[in-house]
């Protein structure tokens, strides 16, 4: 988290966000997880190969080893390239009730006052909202009948909301962004948000595309391809899981550039996204972009990007920020969809009928203005006329 400006530029008042709003302290956090694989936090971190064993993992080995996963609600029907023996049994309603019991037990055993749940699980297959997602009655009936329209991530979202726990979805799959859970979150006073952590290639798109649009530079095409070798890459090697991710990635440019409003600049834009599983790369994802733009009198230009990034290193701070901000939202009485947290997501969850704001600079402005509003400080407009009176 960075700083936040209060008042005029001449006031030179820019506290750190953590000093401006009453966030929970890192020393007060306790971590828990569900996983279909038995590995504790330390074993899981070793296998992931993201952090250096000697300098980063060994000093906190005891802490990481103490994080023992609870049995997961998991099915290979929804994630086909991954499996494990550490799973719950019973129908979906029974599994949801077990998740609720897990939440209550974790809270009691760890002496927690409040909880937050972040879905960091693998991308599930592509699903569309349907009749079972409309009302609480239809949703619970579908759980009782093991209806395939109810994915495991929805069970976690349902359990969290029913237990009064804020929930955010870090993957692109359908989860809490269905009518029944959005309404349930409002009724029970629970903040929710999502979806799909904005880390590598899409982060670059939400930085560059607003610049093109601001300067009215046209876009002929944007070709994106990724190679990654972690578990996320393996899961996305399945066409049904990739379809979910593709939908999330493709929506960004259209919303930012608004081709219907600027047809001569963006009406014929070609946007293609590829993801390739390449095990030797591990967590060090590489994203290539070829961008064909044009300027005055239609003269073409090109931009090439080769982003050699570390997927988990970019995502981990997002998870922590979201946990702290969702807890703040809960304590501040903010219920339902938290659009002000769009800054962290590829496919921001918004109110029905409202288009999402993908421009990262507008998202950041929205986030900071929400914090100012919560703390009863003046929101910034950057008009600046007061400096010239």
VOBA-1610 file (N, C-alpha, C; in pm, whole numbers, padded with zeros to 5 digits, always signed):
BEGIN
Unk+00084-00119+00000Unk+00000+00000+00000Unk+00088+00124+00000Unk+00045+00225-00076Unk+00126+00345-00084Unk+00069+00456+00003Unk+00094+00580-00034Unk+00046+00693+00045Unk-00087+00743-00012Unk-00151+00833+00062Unk-00275+00893+00017Unk-00272+01043+00047Unk-00298+01123-00056Unk-00295+01267-00037Unk-00424+01316+00028Unk-00411+01404+00126Unk-00527+01466+00191Unk-00519+01616+00170Unk-00631+01676+00131Unk-00633+01820+00114Unk-00560+01866-00011Unk-00513+01991-00008Unk-00446+02051-00123Unk-00303+01999-00138Unk-00250+02015-00260Unk-00111+01978-00282Unk-00018+02060-00193Unk-00056+02185-00170Unk+00028+02272-00088Unk+00026+02235+00060Unk-00071+02152+00101Unk-00076+02108+00241Unk+00033+02007+00273Unk+00079+01938+00170Unk+00184+01836+00184Unk+00150+01734+00292Unk+00024+01689+00290Unk-00022+01587+00384Unk-00045+01457+00308Unk+00046+01364+00319Unk+00039+01237+00245Unk+00078+01121+00336Unk-00011+01082+00428Unk+00021+00968+00515Unk+00018+00836+00439Unk+00081+00736+00492Unk+00067+00601+00440Unk-00078+00556+00463Unk-00131+00480+00370Unk-00269+00433+00383Unk-00287+00356+00513Unk-00189+00275+00549Unk-00202+00195+00671Unk-00205+00280+00797Unk-00156+00404+00786Unk-00161+00495+00900Unk-00285+00585+00895Unk-00352+00587+00780Unk-00468+00675+00762Unk-00599+00605+00798Unk-00614+00479+00760Unk-00736+00405+00790Unk-00705+00296+00892Unk-00803+00259+00973Unk-00778+00161+01081Unk-00776+00017+01031Unk-00667-00020+00968Unk-00652-00157+00920Unk-00604-00248+01032Unk-00636-00375+01020Unk-00584-00474+01115Unk-00432-00481+01100Unk-00363-00504+01210Unk-00218-00517+01207Unk-00176-00655+01160Unk-00063-00663+01092Unk-00015-00792+01042Unk+00008-00891+01156Unk+00045-00838+01272Unk+00069-00925+01386Unk-00059-00989+01440Unk-00174-00937+01396Unk-00303-00989+01444Unk-00365-01090+01348Unk-00296-01121+01238Unk-00353-01210+01138Unk-00319-01356+01166Unk-00415-01443+01140Unk-00398-01588+01148Unk-00442-01643+01012Unk-00369-01742+00961Unk-00398-01793+00827Unk-00447-01937+00833Unk-00544-01965+00749Unk-00596-02100+00734Unk-00628-02126+00588Unk-00651-02253+00553Unk-00676-02286+00413Unk-00747-02420+00401Unk-00812-02439+00288Unk-00862-02569+00245Unk-00779-02611+00124Unk-00753-02740+00111Unk-00675-02786-00005Unk-00702-02935-00027Unk-00722-02978-00152Unk-00739-03121-00177Unk-00609-03200-00166Unk-00499-03131-00144Unk-00368-03195-00124Unk-00327-03175+00022Unk-00270-03277+00084Unk-00242-03277+00227Unk-00132-03179+00271Unk-00047-03135+00180Unk+00072-03059+00216Unk+00041-02941+00308Unk+00123-02924+00413Unk+00109-02807+00497Unk+00169-02685+00425Unk+00164-02570+00491Unk+00210-02447+00426Unk+00355-02453+00382Unk+00440-02514+00463Unk+00582-02521+00429Unk+00606-02615+00311Unk+00546-02736+00315Unk+00564-02832+00206Unk+00509-02776+00075Unk+00395-02709+00084Unk+00335-02650-00035Unk+00425-02542-00095Unk+00483-02458-00009Unk+00571-02352-00057Unk+00697-02409-00121Unk+00750-02516-00064Unk+00868-02581-00122Unk+00838-02633-00262Unk+00725-02700-00276Unk+00690-02759-00405Unk+00660-02651-00509Unk+00603-02541-00466Unk+00570-02433-00560Unk+00696-02372-00619Unk+00805-02369-00542Unk+00932-02320-00592Unk+00936-02172-00621Unk+00854-02095-00554Unk+00849-01951-00577Unk+00953-01878-00492Unk+00957-01910-00364Unk+01045-01841-00270Unk+01172-01920-00244Unk+01281-01849-00219Unk+01409-01912-00189Unk+01400-01988-00056Unk+01440-02113-00059Unk+01427-02197+00060Unk+01507-02143+00178Unk+01633-02110+00156Unk+01720-02072+00267Unk+01690-01933+00322Unk+01669-01837+00234Unk+01652-01699+00282Unk+01510-01663+00319Unk+01410-01730+00259Unk+01272-01690+00283Unk+01186-01795+00351Unk+01210-01923+00324Unk+01123-02026+00381Unk+01173-02082+00513Unk+01302-02113+00522Unk+01353-02174+00645Unk+01333-02085+00769Unk+01350-01952+00759Unk+01329-01870+00879Unk+01186-01875+00934Unk+01089-01911+00849Unk+00950-01916+00898Unk+00892-02058+00881Unk+00980-02157+00883Unk+00937-02295+00862Unk+00833-02339+00965Unk+00856-02309+01092Unk+00763-02352+01196Unk+00626-02290+01176Unk+00624-02161+01140Unk+00497-02092+01116Unk+00423-02155+00998Unk+00495-02174+00887Unk+00431-02232+00769Unk+00384-02376+00793Unk+00464-02451+00866Unk+00428-02590+00894Unk+00303-02601+00980Unk+00276-02497+01056Unk+00158-02499+01144Unk+00028-02480+01067Unk+00037-02437+00941Unk-00084-02416+00860Unk-00119-02548+00792Unk-00208-02622+00856Unk-00252-02751+00805Unk-00384-02734+00730Unk-00391-02776+00605Unk-00514-02752+00528Unk-00631-02835+00579Unk-00748-02775+00573Unk-00872-02847+00600Unk-00914-02921+00473Unk-00997-03023+00486Unk-01045-03095+00370Unk-01120-03001+00277Unk-01091-03012+00148Unk-01148-02919+00051Unk-01278-02972-00007Unk-01364-02880-00045Unk-01476-02912-00133Unk-01421-02898-00275Unk-01404-03010-00341Unk-01332-03010-00468Unk-01384-03122-00557Unk-01388-03096-00687Unk-01432-03198-00782Unk-01360-03180-00913Unk-01316-03291-00971Unk-01250-03287-01101Unk-01349-03257-01214Unk-01477-03250-01181Unk-01575-03205-01280Unk-01550-03059-01318Unk-01495-02982-01224Unk-01479-02837-01242Unk-01334-02795-01264Unk-01239-02875-01215Unk-01096-02853-01239Unk-01040-02988-01281Unk-01015-03005-01410Unk-00990-03139-01464Unk-00843-03180-01463Unk-00753-03085-01445Unk-00610-03117-01451Unk-00547-03131-01313Unk-00631-03136-01211Unk-00580-03138-01074Unk-00668-03229-00990Unk-00608-03299-00895Unk-00686-03382-00803Unk-00604-03408-00677Unk-00670-03456-00575Unk-00603-03489-00450Unk-00698-03567-00360Unk-00644-03633-00259Unk-00727-03719-00173Unk-00792-03648-00055Unk-00754-03524-00031Unk-00796-03454+00091Unk-00924-03375+00064Unk-01034-03450+00043Unk-01158-03388-00003Unk-01277-03427+00086Unk-01374-03339+00087Unk-01498-03365+00159Unk-01585-03460+00077Unk-01672-03533+00146Unk-01767-03621+00079Unk-01908-03568+00103Unk-02006-03641+00056Unk-02144-03597+00072Unk-02189-03509-00043Unk-02318-03475-00044Unk-02367-03389-00152Unk-02323-03245-00128Unk-02356-03157-00222Unk-02305-03020-00216Unk-02362-02944-00097Unk-02485-02971-00059Unk-02542-02905+00058Unk-02467-02948+00184Unk-02435-03076+00193Unk-02361-03127+00309Unk-02220-03069+00313Unk-02158-03057+00197Unk-02024-02998+00193Unk-02026-02851+00234Unk-02129-02778+00190Unk-02142-02638+00229Unk-02159-02624+00380Unk-02236-02714+00438Unk-02254-02710+00584Unk-02125-02745+00656Unk-02047-02837+00600Unk-01916-02868+00658Unk-01822-02749+00650Unk-01829-02675+00540Unk-01746-02554+00527Unk-01786-02452+00634Unk-01913-02439+00659Unk-01959-02347+00764Unk-01907-02391+00901Unk-01909-02521+00925Unk-01855-02572+01051Unk-01705-02546+01060Unk-01633-02564+00949Unk-01489-02534+00946Unk-01464-02388+00984Unk-01544-02298+00930Unk-01528-02155+00958Unk-01547-02127+01106Unk-01653-02183+01163Unk-01680-02158+01306Unk-01570-02218+01394Unk-01525-02338+01357Unk-01421-02403+01438Unk-01289-02326+01428Unk-01252-02285+01308Unk-01128-02208+01290Unk-01132-02080+01373Unk-01243-02012+01369Unk-01257-01887+01443Unk-01242-01910+01593Unk-01302-02017+01642Unk-01295-02046+01786Unk-01156-02092+01828Unk-01099-02184+01752Unk-00970-02240+01789Unk-00858-02136+01786Unk-00871-02037+01700Unk-00766-01936+01686Unk-00798-01806+01758Unk-00912-01803+01828Unk-00949-01683+01903Unk-00967-01560+01816Unk-01023-01580+01696Unk-01040-01467+01602Unk-01167-01388+01633Unk-01158-01257+01620Unk-01277-01172+01630Unk-01351-01165+01497Unk-01274-01166+01387Unk-01333-01150+01254Unk-01256-01238+01155Unk-01323-01270+01044Unk-01260-01352+00940Unk-01282-01288+00803Unk-01196-01323+00708Unk-01211-01287+00567Unk-01173-01411+00486Unk-01247-01437+00378Unk-01215-01550+00291Unk-01180-01500+00150Unk-01065-01544+00098Unk-01022-01511-00038Unk-01008-01641-00116Unk-01081-01653-00227Unk-01067-01771-00312Unk-00940-01758-00394Unk-00841-01844-00365Unk-00715-01849-00440Unk-00703-01982-00512Unk-00815-02051-00526Unk-00815-02182-00588Unk-00799-02175-00739Unk-00787-02292-00799Unk-00767-02301-00944Unk-00891-02258-01020Unk-00870-02217-01144Unk-00979-02172-01230Unk-01071-02289-01265Unk-01197-02272-01232Unk-01297-02375-01264Unk-01345-02359-01408Unk-01416-02459-01457Unk-01467-02455-01594Unk-01567-02341-01610Unk-01589-02304-01735Unk-01677-02190-01766Unk-01823-02227-01740Unk-01890-02145-01662Unk-02033-02161-01634Unk-02102-02027-01654Unk-02228-02033-01696Unk-02309-01913-01706Unk-02415-01913-01596Unk-02457-01796-01548Unk-02565-01791-01449Unk-02692-01853-01506Unk-02762-01927-01421Unk-02884-01994-01465Unk-02992-01989-01358Unk-03100-02062-01376Unk-03213-02059-01281Unk-03174-02096-01138Unk-03079-02187-01122Unk-03039-02228-00987Unk-02966-02119-00912Unk-02923-02014-00982Unk-02847-01905-00920Unk-02933-01783-00888Unk-03064-01794-00906Unk-03151-01678-00894Unk-03194-01649-00751Unk-03240-01750-00679Unk-03295-01731-00544Unk-03229-01826-00446Unk-03243-01795-00318Unk-03186-01883-00216Unk-03252-02020-00221Unk-03382-02022-00245Unk-03454-02149-00254Unk-03402-02234-00368Unk-03385-02175-00486Unk-03337-02252-00602Unk-03192-02294-00584Unk-03112-02210-00520Unk-02971-02241-00499Unk-02956-02357-00399Unk-03027-02352-00289Unk-03016-02459-00190Unk-03077-02589-00242Unk-03182-02580-00322Unk-03240-02699-00385Unk-03138-02762-00479Unk-03067-02679-00555Unk-02965-02730-00646Unk-02851-02797-00569Unk-02814-02740-00455Unk-02711-02805-00372Unk-02759-02941-00323Unk-02884-02948-00279Unk-02940-03076-00232Unk-02938-03182-00340Unk-02958-03137-00466Unk-02967-03231-00578Unk-02832-03251-00649Unk-02725-03194-00594Unk-02593-03205-00657Unk-02594-03154-00801Unk-02667-03048-00824Unk-02678-02991-00958Unk-02541-02944-01006Unk-02509-02973-01132Unk-02377-02937-01185Unk-02358-02788-01202Unk-02465-02710-01192Unk-02451-02564-01204Unk-02393-02501-01078Unk-02380-02580-00972Unk-02322-02530-00846Unk-02178-02579-00835Unk-02084-02489-00860Unk-01942-02524-00854Unk-01890-02513-00711Unk-01778-02580-00680Unk-01723-02573-00544Unk-01698-02431-00494Unk-01650-02341-00581Unk-01623-02205-00533Unk-01750-02137-00485Unk-01864-02173-00543Unk-01991-02118-00497Unk-02026-02167-00357Unk-01987-02290-00327Unk-02011-02343-00193Unk-01933-02264-00089Unk-01809-02230-00121Unk-01727-02149-00030Unk-01787-02010-00013Unk-01830-01949-00124Unk-01889-01816-00117Unk-02017-01818-00033Unk-02099-01918-00056Unk-02224-01933+00021Unk-02194-01950+00169Unk-02098-02039+00201Unk-02063-02064+00342Unk-02011-01937+00408Unk-01926-01864+00337Unk-01870-01741+00393Unk-01979-01640+00422Unk-02065-01616+00325Unk-02170-01515+00343Unk-02266-01555+00455Unk-02302-01682+00459Unk-02393-01729+00564Unk-02332-01713+00702Unk-02198-01720+00711Unk-02130-01707+00839Unk-02086-01562+00866Unk-02127-01469+00779Unk-02092-01329+00801Unk-01947-01297+00773Unk-01886-01370+00679Unk-01744-01354+00647Unk-01730-01289+00509Unk-01662-01175+00496Unk-01639-01114+00365Unk-01568-01211+00272Unk-01604-01203+00142Unk-01553-01300+00045Unk-01510-01229-00082Unk-01393-01269-00136Unk-01347-01219-00266Unk-01299-01336-00350Unk-01326-01328-00479Unk-01288-01434-00572Unk-01167-01390-00655Unk-01055-01459-00634Unk-00932-01426-00706Unk-00916-01497-00838Unk-01012-01582-00875Unk-01008-01654-01003Unk-01120-01602-01093Unk-01117-01637-01223Unk-01218-01582-01314Unk-01350-01655-01318Unk-01361-01769-01250Unk-01482-01849-01259Unk-01600-01787-01187Unk-01719-01829-01225Unk-01842-01784-01161Unk-01842-01831-01016Unk-01866-01740-00924Unk-01860-01775-00782Unk-01963-01695-00703Unk-01924-01581-00647Unk-02019-01498-00573Unk-02090-01398-00663Unk-02055-01396-00790Unk-02115-01301-00885Unk-02239-01361-00951Unk-02330-01411-00870Unk-02459-01461-00915Unk-02567-01393-00831Unk-02687-01374-00886Unk-02790-01295-00816Unk-02817-01338-00673Unk-02825-01468-00648Unk-02861-01514-00513Unk-02756-01474-00410Unk-02629-01487-00444Unk-02525-01457-00347Unk-02501-01307-00334Unk-02521-01233-00442Unk-02511-01087-00432Unk-02620-01033-00340Unk-02742-01086-00355Unk-02853-01042-00269Unk-02833-01089-00126Unk-02787-01212-00109Unk-02763-01266+00025Unk-02658-01184+00098Unk-02556-01140+00027Unk-02450-01059+00089Unk-02506-00927+00140Unk-02595-00865+00063Unk-02657-00740+00107Unk-02744-00765+00230Unk-02825-00869+00225Unk-02917-00898+00335Unk-02843-00930+00465Unk-02729-00995+00454Unk-02655-01035+00574Unk-02543-00937+00610Unk-02535-00827+00535Unk-02437-00723+00567Unk-02293-00763+00545Unk-02268-00843+00438Unk-02135-00897+00413Unk-02075-00837+00285Unk-01953-00783+00291Unk-01887-00733+00169Unk-01839-00849+00082Unk-01856-00834-00049Unk-01804-00932-00144Unk-01735-00857-00259Unk-01646-00926-00331Unk-01577-00862-00443Unk-01513-00965-00534Unk-01467-00921-00647Unk-01400-01007-00744Unk-01402-00937-00878Unk-01355-01007-00981Unk-01293-01138-00973Unk-01170-01143-01060Unk-01084-01240-01033Unk-00962-01269-01110Unk-00853-01165-01082Unk-00758-01202-00999Unk-00649-01110-00962Unk-00583-01051-01086Unk-00562-00921-01083Unk-00498-00852-01197Unk-00349-00843-01169Unk-00271-00927-01240Unk-00128-00936-01208Unk-00039-00908-01328Unk-00034-00997-01427Unk+00067-00986-01531Unk+00024-00913-01656Unk-00014-00989-01758Unk-00042-00931-01888Unk-00161-00834-01886Unk-00266-00872-01814Unk-00383-00784-01808Unk-00352-00656-01731Unk-00265-00664-01633Unk-00221-00543-01564Unk-00161-00446-01664Unk-00077-00497-01754Unk-00016-00411-01855Unk-00123-00350-01948Unk-00224-00428-01982Unk-00330-00377-02069Unk-00407-00263-02003Unk-00434-00276-01874Unk-00510-00170-01807Unk-00426-00046-01779Unk-00295-00058-01797Unk-00207+00059-01789Unk-00193+00125-01925Unk-00172+00045-02029Unk-00145+00100-02163Unk-00271+00147-02236Unk-00377+00067-02231Unk-00497+00101-02309Unk-00556+00237-02271Unk-00563+00275-02142Unk-00612+00409-02111Unk-00526+00519-02174Unk-00394+00495-02187Unk-00307+00593-02250Unk-00337+00608-02398Unk-00361+00495-02467Unk-00396+00502-02608Unk-00525+00582-02627Unk-00624+00550-02544Unk-00754+00615-02558Unk-00743+00764-02525Unk-00668+00799-02421Unk-00655+00939-02382Unk-00594+01022-02495Unk-00495+00965-02566Unk-00430+01035-02676Unk-00498+01009-02811Unk-00608+00932-02809Unk-00684+00900-02930Unk-00596+00833-03035Unk-00515+00737-02988Unk-00439+00652-03079Unk-00523+00530-03113Unk-00534+00499-03241Unk-00615+00386-03283Unk-00548+00253-03254Unk-00628+00147-03250Unk-00576+00013-03225Unk-00630-00082-03330Unk-00539-00141-03408Unk-00579-00240-03509Unk-00589-00379-03447Unk-00492-00411-03364Unk-00492-00545-03305Unk-00401-00556-03186Unk-00434-00653-03099Unk-00353-00679-02980Unk-00346-00830-02964Unk-00230-00886-02992Unk-00211-01030-02979Unk-00131-01058-02852Unk-00186-01144-02767Unk-00122-01176-02639Unk-00105-01326-02626Unk+00014-01366-02584Unk+00035-01507-02553Unk+00117-01519-02426Unk+00093-01625-02352Unk+00160-01647-02224Unk+00219-01788-02220Unk+00332-01801-02154Unk+00379-01935-02117Unk+00403-01934-01967Unk+00354-02039-01902Unk+00377-02055-01758Unk+00371-02202-01724Unk+00444-02238-01618Unk+00458-02379-01587Unk+00414-02418-01448Unk+00346-02327-01377Unk+00300-02363-01243Unk+00168-02439-01250Unk+00109-02464-01134Unk-00016-02540-01130Unk-00128-02465-01203Unk-00122-02334-01196Unk-00220-02253-01267Unk-00212-02278-01417Unk-00090-02284-01469Unk-00072-02313-01610Unk-00122-02451-01648Unk-00099-02548-01561Unk-00146-02684-01587Unk-00298-02690-01592Unk-00363-02624-01497Unk-00510-02622-01494Unk-00565-02554-01619Unk-00502-02443-01660Unk-00551-02369-01777Unk-00521-02440-01908Unk-00447-02549-01903Unk-00422-02629-02022Unk-00548-02705-02064Unk-00645-02710-01973Unk-00774-02769-02005Unk-00861-02665-02076Unk-00917-02696-02193Unk-00994-02596-02270Unk-01110-02534-02194Unk-01177-02612-02106Unk-01292-02557-02035Unk-01250-02456-01928Unk-01137-02480-01862Unk-01086-02382-01766Unk-01029-02261-01839Unk-00963-02285-01955Unk-00910-02173-02032Unk-01021-02081-02080Unk-01136-02138-02117Unk-01250-02057-02162Unk-01288-01956-02055Unk-01287-01998-01929Unk-01319-01907-01818Unk-01218-01793-01812Unk-01090-01826-01822Unk-00985-01725-01816Unk-00990-01633-01938Unk-01017-01690-02056Unk-01022-01613-02178Unk-01130-01506-02171Unk-01247-01543-02120Unk-01357-01447-02108Unk-01315-01327-02023Unk-01243-01355-01914Unk-01198-01249-01824Unk-01097-01158-01892Unk-01000-01218-01962Unk-00894-01140-02024Unk-00943-01056-02143Unk-01038-01111-02221Unk-01082-01043-02342Unk-01169-00921-02315Unk-01235-00918-02200Unk-01332-00811-02174Unk-01266-00676-02146Unk-01138-00678-02110Unk-01072-00557-02062Unk-01065-00447-02168Unk-01013-00479-02286Unk-00990-00376-02388Unk-01120-00313-02437Unk-01221-00395-02456Unk-01348-00342-02508Unk-01409-00241-02412Unk-01402-00269-02282Unk-01460-00178-02184Unk-01379-00049-02173Unk-01248-00059-02184Unk-01165+00062-02173Unk-01176+00148-02299Unk-01168+00085-02414Unk-01158+00161-02540Unk-01292+00204-02597Unk-01400+00136-02556Unk-01536+00173-02599Unk-01547+00188-02751Unk-01533+00077-02824Unk-01536+00083-02971Unk-01668+00135-03027Unk-01778+00116-02957Unk-01905+00169-03006Unk-01905+00323-03008Unk-01830+00381-02916Unk-01822+00527-02908Unk-01715+00583-03002Unk-01611+00502-03027Unk-01500+00546-03114Unk-01476+00441-03223Unk-01573+00422-03313Unk-01562+00313-03411Unk-01445+00328-03508Unk-01406+00450-03542Unk-01296+00467-03637Unk-01161+00428-03576Unk-01152+00438-03444Unk-01026+00404-03376Unk-01022+00260-03328Unk-01136+00207-03284Unk-01134+00076-03219Unk-01241-00021-03270Unk-01320+00022-03370Unk-01430-00062-03416Unk-01387-00191-03482Unk-01270-00194-03544Unk-01221-00316-03612Unk-01104-00380-03538Unk-01092-00351-03410Unk-00982-00404-03328Unk-00988-00557-03322Unk-00874-00623-03341Unk-00863-00768-03327Unk-00786-00798-03199Unk-00847-00876-03111Unk-00787-00905-02981Unk-00782-01056-02962Unk-00663-01110-02946Unk-00647-01255-02930Unk-00560-01283-02808Unk-00601-01384-02728Unk-00526-01423-02609Unk-00498-01573-02613Unk-00373-01609-02588Unk-00332-01750-02579Unk-00262-01774-02446Unk-00280-01893-02391Unk-00206-01935-02271Unk-00149-02074-02299Unk-00020-02091-02279Unk+00046-02218-02308Unk+00116-02271-02183Unk+00087-02396-02152Unk+00151-02461-02037Unk+00290-02508-02076Unk+00391-02460-02004Unk+00531-02491-02033Unk+00601-02516-01900Unk+00606-02641-01853Unk+00654-02673-01718Unk+00791-02617-01681Unk+00891-02611-01772Unk+01022-02560-01729Unk+01018-02417-01677Unk+00917-02338-01713Unk+00913-02199-01670Unk+00866-02185-01525Unk+00797-02286-01472Unk+00751-02279-01334Unk+00660-02160-01311Unk+00683-02089-01200Unk+00599-01975-01164Unk+00640-01847-01237Unk+00750-01854-01309Unk+00801-01735-01379Unk+00731-01720-01514Unk+00612-01666-01510Unk+00531-01650-01631Unk+00594-01549-01726Unk+00580-01577-01856Unk+00625-01482-01957Unk+00507-01445-02045Unk+00482-01315-02057Unk+00372-01267-02139Unk+00425-01183-02255Unk+00395-01226-02378Unk+00434-01152-02498Unk+00312-01079-02554Unk+00330-00955-02592Unk+00223-00878-02654Unk+00275-00810-02781Unk+00200-00825-02887Unk+00223-00747-03009Unk+00103-00653-03026Unk+00130-00523-03026Unk+00023-00424-03031Unk+00039-00340-03157Unk-00061-00343-03242Unk-00061-00263-03365Unk-00151-00143-03345Unk-00089-00025-03342Unk-00163+00100-03323Unk-00146+00189-03445Unk-00228+00293-03455Unk-00210+00389-03562Unk-00241+00529-03512Unk-00175+00626-03573Unk-00188+00764-03530Unk-00246+00854-03637Unk-00200+00976-03638Unk-00249+01079-03730Unk-00238+01034-03875Unk-00345+01052-03950Unk-00356+01013-04091Unk-00348+00862-04110Unk-00369+00788-04000Unk-00373+00642-04009Unk-00240+00573-04019Unk-00129+00644-03994Unk+00003+00582-04005Unk+00023+00477-03895Unk+00063+00355-03934Unk+00074+00246-03837Unk+00202+00253-03754Unk+00191+00202-03633Unk+00304+00189-03541Unk+00287+00059-03464Unk+00394+00013-03401Unk+00387-00111-03324Unk+00453-00094-03187Unk+00401-00170-03093Unk+00463-00180-02961Unk+00477-00329-02929Unk+00595-00369-02880Unk+00620-00507-02840Unk+00651-00509-02691Unk+00589-00601-02620Unk+00614-00615-02477Unk+00651-00759-02448Unk+00755-00779-02371Unk+00791-00911-02321Unk+00804-00899-02169Unk+00700-00939-02100Unk+00693-00921-01955Unk+00729-01053-01888Unk+00851-01060-01835Unk+00895-01178-01762Unk+00863-01155-01614Unk+00750-01206-01574Unk+00702-01175-01439Unk+00696-01301-01353Unk+00673-01279-01227Unk+00658-01389-01130Unk+00515-01384-01079Unk+00437-01482-01120Unk+00293-01480-01097Unk+00256-01465-00950Unk+00311-01549-00866Unk+00274-01548-00724Unk+00328-01425-00652Unk+00443-01375-00694Unk+00500-01255-00632Unk+00410-01135-00659Unk+00349-01130-00776Unk+00257-01022-00807Unk+00123-01040-00738Unk+00080-01164-00717Unk-00053-01190-00660Unk-00057-01182-00508Unk+00051-01223-00441Unk+00048-01232-00295Unk+00011-01099-00226Unk+00069-00985-00265Unk+00030-00860-00200Unk-00116-00823-00223Unk-00172-00865-00338Unk-00313-00839-00365Unk-00401-00912-00263Unk-00366-01037-00234Unk-00443-01116-00138Unk-00443-01048-00001Unk-00326-01001+00042Unk-00316-00937+00172Unk-00394-00805+00175Unk-00378-00723+00070Unk-00453-00597+00065Unk-00603-00622+00071Unk-00650-00721-00006Unk-00793-00749-00009Unk-00843-00796+00127Unk-00766-00879+00195Unk-00807-00925+00327Unk-00824-00806+00422Unk-00728-00715+00420Unk-00733-00600+00510Unk-00846-00503+00473Unk-00864-00478+00343Unk-00968-00385+00300Unk-01108-00442+00317Unk-01125-00572+00293Unk-01257-00633+00314Unk-01295-00633+00461Unk-01196-00653+00547Unk-01221-00643+00691Unk-01261-00501+00728Unk-01193-00403+00670Unk-01229-00262+00694Unk-01371-00235+00645Unk-01406-00287+00528Unk-01540-00267+00473Unk-01646-00325+00567Unk-01618-00443+00620Unk-01713-00507+00712Unk-01733-00422+00837Unk-01623-00373+00892Unk-01633-00291+01014Unk-01696-00155+00987Unk-01692-00113+00859Unk-01749+00017+00822Unk-01895+00007+00780Unk-01950-00114+00781Unk-02090-00132+00747Unk-02118-00134+00598Unk-02015-00163+00516Unk-02034-00170+00371Unk-02070-00313+00333Unk-02187-00333+00276Unk-02235-00467+00243Unk-02248-00484+00092Unk-02244-00608+00048Unk-02262-00638-00093Unk-02136-00611-00174Unk-02152-00585-00303Unk-02040-00568-00396Unk-01957-00446-00359Unk-01827-00465-00349Unk-01733-00357-00317Unk-01659-00316-00445Unk-01725-00233-00525Unk-01666-00194-00652Unk-01538-00114-00635Unk-01521-00050-00522Unk-01400+00030-00499Unk-01274-00055-00494Unk-01290-00187-00485Unk-01175-00277-00488Unk-01147-00332-00628Unk-01211-00273-00730Unk-01187-00315-00869Unk-01041-00307-00909Unk-00968-00220-00847Unk-00825-00199-00873Unk-00748-00331-00876Unk-00795-00430-00801Unk-00721-00555-00784Unk-00764-00665-00881Unk-00865-00639-00964Unk-00926-00749-01040Unk-00928-00725-01191Unk-00915-00834-01268Unk-00927-00828-01413Unk-01071-00806-01456Unk-01164-00868-01385Unk-01305-00865-01424Unk-01388-00816-01305Unk-01387-00686-01279Unk-01448-00634-01157Unk-01598-00663-01146Unk-01638-00703-01028Unk-01778-00730-01000Unk-01850-00597-00973Unk-01960-00575-01044Unk-02034-00449-01031Unk-02183-00480-01020Unk-02261-00376-00991Unk-02406-00391-00978Unk-02466-00436-01111Unk-02575-00513-01108Unk-02641-00557-01232Unk-02674-00439-01323Unk-02642-00454-01453Unk-02671-00350-01549Unk-02566-00241-01560Unk-02463-00247-01476Unk-02358-00146-01475Unk-02232-00204-01539Unk-02172-00131-01633Unk-02049-00183-01693Unk-01932-00163-01597Unk-01836-00256-01596Unk-01721-00243-01505Unk-01623-00138-01555Unk-01555-00073-01463Unk-01450+00023-01495Unk-01316-00049-01489Unk-01249-00060-01606Unk-01122-00133-01614Unk-00999-00043-01610Unk-01016+00084-01635Unk-00903+00177-01637Unk-00838+00180-01499Unk-00713+00134-01490Unk-00649+00118-01360Unk-00632+00251-01286Unk-00621+00359-01360Unk-00601+00489-01296Unk-00732+00540-01234Unk-00843+00515-01303Unk-00973+00547-01245Unk-01001+00456-01126Unk-00965+00329-01139Unk-00984+00235-01028Unk-00908+00279-00903Unk-00784+00323-00924Unk-00701+00365-00810Unk-00758+00492-00746Unk-00805+00582-00829Unk-00867+00704-00781Unk-00992+00670-00699Unk-01072+00575-00750Unk-01193+00531-00681Unk-01159+00470-00544Unk-01054+00388-00540Unk-01014+00324-00416Unk-00976+00430-00311Unk-00891+00523-00352Unk-00844+00624-00256Unk-00956+00718-00214Unk-01044+00755-00306Unk-01155+00842-00269Unk-01251+00771-00174Unk-01266+00640-00190Unk-01350+00564-00096Unk-01289+00568+00045Unk-01158+00556+00053Unk-01092+00564+00183Unk-01108+00703+00244Unk-01096+00807+00161Unk-01118+00944+00212Unk-01262+00959+00262Unk-01354+00907+00185Unk-01497+00915+00223Unk-01523+00843+00354Unk-01464+00725+00370Unk-01482+00650+00495Unk-01430+00728+00617Unk-01321+00802+00595Unk-01259+00875+00705Unk-01307+01020+00712Unk-01414+01050+00635Unk-01476+01185+00638Unk-01377+01296+00597Unk-01290+01264+00504Unk-01201+01363+00443Unk-01257+01405+00307Unk-01218+01521+00259Unk-01262+01566+00128Unk-01206+01475+00020Unk-01292+01440-00076Unk-01247+01361-00190Unk-01179+01450-00292Unk-01081+01397-00363Unk-01006+01475-00460Unk-01070+01470-00598Unk-01076+01586-00663Unk-01123+01593-00800Unk-01011+01627-00897Unk-00898+01679-00844Unk-00784+01723-00925Unk-00822+01839-01019Unk-00929+01912-00986Unk-00966+02030-01066Unk-00859+02136-01058Unk-00816+02170-00936Unk-00699+02257-00919Unk-00721+02404-00935Unk-00846+02451-00956Unk-00867+02596-00977Unk-00837+02677-00850Unk-00842+02610-00735Unk-00820+02683-00609Unk-00677+02736-00598Unk-00585+02680-00676Unk-00447+02728-00670Unk-00427+02857-00750Unk-00527+02895-00828Unk-00512+03010-00918Unk-00612+03123-00888Unk-00682+03111-00775Unk-00777+03217-00737Unk-00700+03344-00699
//
